[in-house]
Amino acid sequence: MALLHILHELGLHSLYNSPRDTKILILQRFIRFFAFGGSTIVLALYLHAIAIPDAQIGLFMSLTLVGDVISFGLTLFADGVGRKIVLGGGALLMVMSGVVFAFTGNFWCLLAASVFGVISPNGREIGPFSAIEESTLAHLTKPEIRSDIFAWYVLIGSAGNALGKLTTGWVVQELQSRQGWSPVRSYQAVFLGYAGLGFLNVLLTCVLSSRVELPEHEDQKDSDGEEEPLLSDTDSTNEVSVAKNKRRSLLPRISKESRIVLFKLCLLFALDSLASGLVPASLVTYFFNLKFKLHEGDLGTLFFVAGILSSLSSLVAVSLSRRIGLINTMVFTHLPSAIALCLIPMPPSLAGAIFFLLLRSSLASMDIAPKAAFLSVVVQPGERTAVMGFISVVRTASQSCGPVITGVLAQSGRFWVTFVVAGSLKATYDLGLLTGFRGHKTEMDRAERTARRNNEEVDE
């Protein structure tokens, strides 16, 4: 009984009984994040090794994030053209970017591959993947176990990210010290491996079943019962009517009520993402390399430990969210991590900086699974992919402003300022989230209230 209770508390029972497609999607996330984590360790170091100035490195990171706006176009039509097609296309963009980085050191070619392809400057999700996967997991999963599935989705991705950093750090160091490879050549080998992992995800996408696609009955209608596209046109009423009768429109449909929620979320997430953009993982590794002269193997080990702490904390978040709710879990775990972020550059010793980095890592990801679960129930089923995709692009656009600022500050010797500003912005986001959404009624809450009211009417 105790073992069953532990399995239930950790959500392992839910994961074990999940559909095959759910397991494939989570495996794809692990592989993708392994690639993202590995490239993060060497990305800024690679650009520095080919003689790109710090300010230009920051600009490069910002433009890379701006390129993720392409993902909005992909997620916007994902439910219409097919989620498998878009996921496969995103994986092919990973392959393309990896190949370019592996075979050329030309700044403009690298920039084009970053903007139009998929390269993560922060080790986190980039591309169309998360919006589609989270929406798909939401409709494959019952609401009562959705937090469990999202927690393992986050945890396994974080574990892949950590392993990618550890593996890459030591492989690069071995190639340079024992094989005599130059730094540039060893970094390019990492990107060739990145391309191979992207191709593996292409193959996994092919074995997903048709269940990952949006069911027809989940097409969204607005509060008046009329279908309404996100980009409405008063002159296209007849066309929309025909589309309703014949087939689902390629355009996403978002109800008026959800648009209000979407607007508030976009404001808050833009603030949080701007803070994240100031301290992307690739620039944090660069900071530790500059200030404390850590080599690639040591950097890989440090950020592996940070990633493992981040992964394990996701499980704690599942149990915590059941007890204090999604919003409270998001805020009261994220706020201390924001404070720790401010303090990372303050200690003069490596040990002090590592302490605050690991403290931040052990708390920073605890809000991710509750956040995904909250987004999956705060809007209606047919809106999820479009809403998550739109929020993803807003976050990316805001995040893209950060690295260029960090690059300028780093070149002027004020790298530490970015950590303080980023932590302060994240703390503001937490307080805004608590104020704006504590006690907010989700779709599930409204359905339960309606069911209770109907039952009361029957009893009368």
KEPA-955102 format. One record per residue (C-alpha): x negated, y, z. Coordinates in steps of 0.25 Angstrom, whole numbers, plus 5000, padded with zeros to 4 digits. Layout:
N
XYZ ...
//
This chain:
460
500050005000 498950105003 498250074990 499550094983 499750224990 498350274986 498550234972 499850314972 499250434979 498150444969 499050424957 498350294952 499650214952 500250324942 499050324933 498950164933 500450164929 500350274919 500550244904 499450204894 499450344888 499250414901 498050334903 497450364889 497750514891 496950504904 495850434898 495750534887 495650644897 494450564904 493750554891 493950704887 493550754901 492350664901 491950734888 492350874893 491550854906 490350814898 490350924889 490551024900 489250994907 488451024894 489251124887 488751254893 487351194894 487351154879 487751294875 486651354884 485651254878 485951304864 485551444868 486951504870 487051614880 487951604893 488851714888 489051644875 489251504882 490351574890 491051624877 490851484871 491651424883 492751524881 492951504866 492951354869 494051374878 494751464868 494751354858 495651274867 496851364862 496851264850 497351164861 498551244862 498851224848 498651074850 499551064862 500551154857 500951054846 500450924853 501850874857 502350904842 501150844834 500850734844 500050734857 499150624852 498750704840 498350824848 497550744858 496850674847 496550804840 496050864853 495050744855 494550764841 494250904844 493350854855 492650764845 492450884836 491850974847 490950864853 490350834839 490050984836 489451004850 488550884848 488050924834 487851074834 487351184843 487851294835 488651384844 489751414834 489951274830 490051234845 491051354848 491951304836 491951164841 492251214855 493351304851 494051214840 493651084847 493751034862 492551064871 492851084886 491951194892 492451174906 492651024906 494151034907 495151004897 495151074884 495951044872 497350994870 497250874879 497750904893 499050974889 499450864880 498950754890 499650814902 500950834895 500850684890 500550634904 501650714909 502650644900 502050504902 502050524917 503250524927 503250654935 503050584949 501650534945 501250644935 500350704945 499650574947 499350554932 498950704930 497950684942 497350564936 497350634922 496550754929 495650654937 495250564926 494950684917 494050754929 493350624931 493050614916 492550754916 491650724928 491050604922 490850674909 490050784916 489250684924 488950594912 488550714903 487650774913 486750654915 486850614901 486350744896 485250744907 484750604903 484750644888 483850764891 482950704902 482750564897 483050574882 482450704880 483650764873 483750914873 484850974881 485651014868 485550874862 486050814875 487150914876 487550874862 487550734865 488650764875 489550824865 489450704856 489950624867 491050724869 491450704855 491450554857 492350564869 493350654861 493450544850 493750434861 494950524865 495350534850 495450374851 496250374864 497250474858 497550374847 497950264857 498950354865 500450314862 501550394857 502050414872 501050534873 501950614864 503050704869 504350634870 505450694861 506350704873 505450804880 505550914869 505751044877 506951124877 507151264884 508051294895 509151324885 509051184879 508351244866 507051204861 506051314861 504651324855 503551384863 503351484851 504851514848 505351584836 506751634836 506751614821 506551464821 507751424828 508251334817 506851274815 506851234830 508251174829 507851084818 506551044825 507351004837 508250914829 507150854821 505850844829 505150904840 504451044837 502951054837 503051174845 503151154861 504351204868 504351274882 505551314890 505751454895 505551414909 504251344906 503751464899 503751544912 503051434919 502051424908 501751574909 501451574923 500551444922 499751514910 499451634919 498951554930 498151444922 497551554914 496951614927 496451484931 495851444918 495151584917 494451544930 494151404924 493551464912 492551554920 491951424926 492051314915 491351184919 490351204908 489951334914 489951284928 488951184925 488151294918 488251374931 487651264939 486551234928 486151384928 486151414943 485751274949 484951214937 485751084937 485450994925 486550924917 486550794925 486650864939 487750954932 488450824927 488450764941 488850894948 490050904939 490350754939 490550764955 491350894953 492250814943 492450694951 492850784963 493850854954 494350714949 494650664963 495350784967 496350764957 496850644964 496950724977 497850824969 498850714966 499050684980 499050824984 500050874974 501050764979 501050834993 500950984990 501350994976 500751024963 500551184964 500051174978 499051064974 498551154962 498351274971 497851224984 496751134977 496351234966 496251364975 495051304984 494351264971 494451404966 493751454978 492651344977 492451394962 492151534967 491151484976 490351394967 489251504963 489151554977 488151464984 486651474980 486451324981 486851214972 487451144983 488451254986 488851274972 489051124970 489951124983 490851224978 490851164964 491251024970 492251094979 492951164967 492951034959 493550954970 494751044970 494851114956 495550994949 496550964959 497551054953 497450994939 498350874940 499450954948 499351064938 499550964926 500750894934 501351034937 501251074922 501950944918 503150974927 503251124926 503751124912 504651024904 504050904897 504150944883 503351074887 502151014894 501250994882 501451144877 501451204891 500151124895 499551164882 499851304883 499351314897 498051244893 497851344882 498151464891 497151404901 496051384891 496251524885 496051584899 494951494902 494251534889 493951674895 493151624906 491851564900 491451684893 491551764906 490751664913 489751664902 489551814903 489451804918 488451694917 487551764907 487551884917 487151804929 488551804936 489051664933 489451654948 490551764946 491351664937 491551564948 492151674957 493051734947 493551594943 493851544957 494551674960 495451664947 495751514951 496151554965 497151654959 497751554950 497951464961 498751564969 499551604957 499951464955 500351444969 501151574968 501851544955 502151404955 502251354969 503651294970 503851294955 504951204951 504451104940 505251034930 505250904939 505750994951 506851054942 507350914937 507350864951 508250974956 509150954944 509250814947 509650844962 510650944958 511250844948 511350734959 511950834968 513050864958 513350714956 513450694971 514450804972 
//
